[in-house]
Amino acid sequence: MGRRHEVSDEQWERLKSLLPPEKSGKQGRPPKSNRLMLNGILWVLRTGAPWRDLPKRFGPWQSVYSRFRRWAQRGVWTKVFEELSKDSDDETFMIDATIVRAHQDATGAKKTAERRRSAIPEADRPRRYTLKWTPWEIPAASCSPKDKSTT
């Protein structure tokens, strides 16, 4: 039985053909198995931990990270996600904050009465400010006719 963040045997059988071959033909230390690297990558992605906190059983974190980057650059993850998306079970969905709506009761206090209008129509309007500029004047703000008494 596998660990919580690792791929099962059934999942591995489906994914191993999508990953690059393990034998590189280069001299030196033999590469780690793709399954071990995949499990290390999944551990980091599922836990949200930094790469440096990767457990020792997956090998050096630098090796796992560089395999993750190489696969990302070669488009391996795109193939893997396309294969896995065929098994959509409609049980898990991601919710983006741009589509979350507030409930109709979350808009504030109940509006019991209609807003009363003022007897003077200008009193209901917001003040309007304009900036006057002429070469012989210093810029000054002038107000709407309602505010002439303040200028």
C-alpha positions in Angstrom: 0.0 0.0 0.0 1.3 3.4 -1.0 1.6 6.5 1.1 -0.9 9.3 1.1 0.7 11.6 -1.4 2.0 8.9 -3.8 0.5 7.5 -6.9 -1.1 4.1 -6.8 0.1 1.2 -9.0 -3.0 1.7 -11.2 -2.2 5.4 -11.6 1.4 4.7 -12.3 0.5 2.3 -15.1 -1.4 5.1 -16.8 1.2 7.8 -16.3 4.5 6.0 -16.9 4.2 6.0 -20.7 3.7 9.8 -20.7 7.0 10.5 -18.8 10.4 10.7 -20.6 12.5 7.4 -20.5 14.6 6.9 -17.4 17.8 5.9 -19.2 19.6 8.9 -20.5 22.7 7.3 -22.0 25.0 9.7 -20.1 27.9 8.5 -18.0 27.8 9.1 -14.3 25.3 8.3 -11.6 22.2 6.5 -12.8 19.1 8.7 -12.6 16.4 8.2 -10.0 13.3 6.5 -11.1 10.5 8.6 -12.6 8.0 7.2 -10.1 10.1 8.3 -7.1 10.6 11.7 -8.7 6.8 12.0 -9.5 6.0 11.1 -5.9 8.4 13.7 -4.6 6.9 16.3 -6.9 3.4 15.4 -5.9 4.3 15.5 -2.2 5.5 19.1 -2.6 2.5 20.2 -4.7 -0.1 18.5 -2.4 1.4 19.7 0.9 2.4 23.2 -0.2 5.7 22.8 1.5 8.9 24.4 0.1 11.1 22.3 -2.0 13.8 22.3 0.7 11.4 20.5 3.1 11.0 17.5 0.8 11.5 14.2 2.8 14.8 12.5 2.4 13.2 9.3 1.0 12.6 11.1 -2.3 16.3 12.0 -2.6 17.9 15.5 -2.8 15.3 18.2 -3.2 17.4 19.8 -6.0 17.1 16.6 -8.1 13.3 16.5 -7.7 13.0 20.2 -8.5 15.2 20.0 -11.6 13.2 17.0 -12.9 10.0 19.0 -12.3 11.4 22.0 -14.2 12.6 19.9 -17.1 9.3 18.2 -17.4 7.5 21.5 -17.3 9.7 22.9 -20.1 9.2 19.9 -22.3 5.4 19.9 -21.9 5.2 16.6 -20.0 2.8 18.1 -17.4 0.4 19.1 -20.2 0.2 15.5 -21.4 -0.2 14.2 -17.9 -3.1 16.7 -17.1 -4.8 15.9 -20.3 -4.7 12.2 -19.5 -5.9 12.7 -15.9 -8.7 15.1 -17.0 -10.4 12.2 -18.8 -11.4 10.8 -15.4 -13.4 13.9 -14.3 -15.7 12.8 -11.5 -17.4 16.2 -10.9 -16.7 16.0 -7.2 -13.9 18.5 -6.9 -14.0 22.0 -8.3 -11.8 25.1 -8.0 -13.6 28.3 -7.1 -12.0 31.5 -8.2 -12.7 34.6 -6.2 -13.9 36.4 -9.3 -17.0 34.2 -9.5 -18.1 34.1 -5.9 -21.3 36.0 -5.4 -22.7 37.3 -2.1 -26.1 36.2 -0.9 -28.9 38.7 -1.5 -29.2 39.1 2.3 -25.5 40.1 2.6 -26.1 43.6 1.0 -26.7 45.4 4.3 -29.6 46.6 6.4 -33.1 46.4 5.2 -34.3 49.4 3.3 -37.6 50.3 4.9 -38.4 53.7 3.5 -37.8 55.3 0.2 -35.2 58.0 0.2 -36.7 61.4 0.9 -36.0 64.1 -1.7 -34.9 67.6 -0.6 -37.2 70.5 -1.3 -34.3 72.2 -3.2 -33.1 70.1 -6.1 -29.5 71.4 -6.0 -29.2 70.1 -2.4 -29.5 66.5 -3.7 -26.7 66.9 -6.3 -23.1 66.5 -5.3 -20.8 69.5 -5.5 -19.0 69.9 -8.7 -15.5 71.3 -8.8 -13.7 72.5 -11.9 -10.2 73.7 -12.3 -9.8 77.0 -14.0 -6.5 77.7 -15.7 -5.4 80.7 -17.6 -1.9 81.9 -18.2 -2.4 85.0 -16.1 -4.1 83.3 -13.1 -2.9 80.9 -10.5 -4.9 77.7 -10.7 -8.0 77.9 -8.5 -10.9 75.7 -7.8 -14.3 77.1 -8.5 -17.5 75.6 -7.2 -21.0 75.1 -8.4 -23.4 78.1 -8.1 -24.6 76.6 -4.8 -21.1 77.3 -3.2 -20.5 80.8 -4.5 -20.8 82.1 -1.0 -17.7 80.2 0.0 -15.4 81.6 -2.7 
